[in-house]
């Protein structure tokens, strides 16, 4: 049985609290993300592979599949 991959994730800026739904890439990790509200450039927390794993409501596709990410 195949796992269903969720591609939509809501990123919450830790600086201003702005929330934005984004579509995650399936072929690469997104290491940087600019908040559309306060323009802060986010990067993953230590130990996380991408901004979705750190600030998103859903982990990135490779992590959802239980495979190693792009680190």
SEVEX-433951 format. One record per residue: residue in one letter; y negated, z, x of N, C-alpha, C in turn. Coordinates in pm, whole numbers, padded with zeros to 5 digits, always signed. Each point is the difference from the previous one (the first is absolute). Layout:
N
aYZXYZXYZX
...
//
This chain:
71
x+00119+00000+00084-00119+00000-00084-00125+00000+00088
x-00088-00096-00022-00121-00010+00080-00105+00099-00046
x-00075+00051+00098-00112+00088-00034-00119-00085-00042
x-00073+00049-00098-00122-00069-00042-00115+00051+00086
x-00070-00092+00061-00113+00035+00085-00127+00001-00083
x-00075+00107+00010-00130+00011-00068-00106-00046+00099
x-00079-00098-00038-00101-00054+00090-00140+00053-00027
x-00021+00065-00114-00131+00054-00033-00006+00148+00042
x-00107+00037+00067-00021+00138+00042-00148+00031-00015
x-00031+00122-00041-00140+00042-00013-00034+00083+00123
x-00094-00050+00079-00045+00071+00119-00116+00091-00039
x+00008+00126+00041-00108+00095-00025-00067+00033+00133
x-00129-00024+00009-00075+00029+00122-00011+00152+00017
x+00040+00052+00116-00009+00143+00022-00143+00049+00024
x-00092-00092+00021-00139+00035+00026-00079+00014-00130
x+00005-00104-00085-00083+00002-00122+00082+00012-00129
x+00133-00014+00010+00083+00014-00118+00013-00127-00084
x-00062-00110+00044+00008-00126-00074+00145-00047-00003
x+00042-00051-00117+00136-00051-00017-00004-00149-00027
x+00088-00074+00067+00002-00145-00015+00144-00048+00001
x+00037-00077-00104+00135-00057-00003+00003-00123+00088
x+00102-00008+00084+00016-00113+00092+00143-00051-00007
x+00018-00125+00038+00133-00058+00012+00040+00007+00147
x+00114+00062+00026+00045+00017+00138+00062-00128+00054
x-00021-00028+00128+00066-00116+00061+00149+00030+00016
x+00081-00103-00011+00144+00018+00015+00049-00037+00140
x-00086-00067+00077+00043-00050+00131-00067+00070+00118
x-00083+00100-00026-00069+00070+00108-00051+00134-00050
x-00022+00091+00093-00060+00129-00035-00152-00014+00005
x-00066+00072-00086-00147-00001+00002-00044+00127+00070
x-00050-00016+00122-00037+00114+00082-00141+00050-00030
x-00089-00089-00040-00137+00039-00032-00033-00037-00144
x-00088+00079-00059-00046-00026-00137-00142+00050-00011
x-00090-00082-00052-00139+00042-00019-00022+00039-00144
x-00046+00122-00023-00032+00047-00134-00114-00085-00055
x+00019-00052-00122-00103-00087-00058-00121+00079-00048
x+00012+00132-00007-00112+00083-00045-00085+00050+00116
x+00062+00076+00092-00079+00060+00109+00010-00076+00132
x+00084-00106+00002+00016-00087+00117+00067+00069+00120
x+00062+00116-00022+00075+00066+00107+00122-00083+00033
x+00027-00018+00128+00118-00074+00044+00114+00099+00018
x+00099-00010-00088+00114+00091+00005+00109-00056+00090
x+00072+00090+00065+00119-00039+00074+00108+00103-00033
x+00126-00033+00025+00108+00090-00040-00010+00138+00065
x+00048+00101-00073+00011+00134+00056+00111-00002+00105
x-00005+00094+00092+00103+00008+00104+00138+00010-00065
x+00091-00083+00046+00136+00000-00054+00024-00101-00110
x-00108-00057-00056+00013-00102-00104-00017-00138+00062
x+00063-00100-00061-00005-00135+00057-00118-00083-00048
x-00056+00036-00117-00108-00083-00054-00086+00083-00096
x-00111-00058-00043-00092+00071-00088+00061+00029-00137
x+00095-00084-00044+00063+00025-00130+00089+00126+00006
x+00067+00020+00112+00084+00119+00014-00085+00127+00011
x-00122-00014+00050-00088+00117+00015-00085+00028-00123
x-00054-00101-00063-00100+00020-00105+00036-00065-00134
x+00112-00070-00007+00037-00071-00122+00091+00080-00092
x+00008-00044-00123+00087+00064-00098+00144-00047+00017
x+00019-00112+00071+00133-00055+00025+00011-00032+00149
x+00113+00033+00060+00023-00033+00142+00013-00151+00016
x-00016-00049+00123+00007-00143+00027+00142-00053-00025
x+00013-00134-00023+00130-00059-00031+00113+00035+00097
x-00020-00006+00134+00111+00037+00089+00046+00145-00019
x-00093+00090-00023+00036+00141-00022+00071+00017-00134
x-00038-00078-00101+00069+00006-00129+00146-00043+00014
x+00023-00095+00092+00137-00050+00022+00080+00092+00093
x-00069+00096+00062+00068+00090+00091+00024-00061+00137
x-00077-00103+00032+00010-00062+00133-00118+00045+00084
x+00010-00024+00129-00112+00039+00085-00116-00094-00026
x-00119+00055+00016-00119-00080-00025-00044-00066+00129
x-00121-00045+00005-00049-00082+00111-00048+00078+00121
x+00032+00128+00008-00055+00076+00112+00073-00026+00129
//
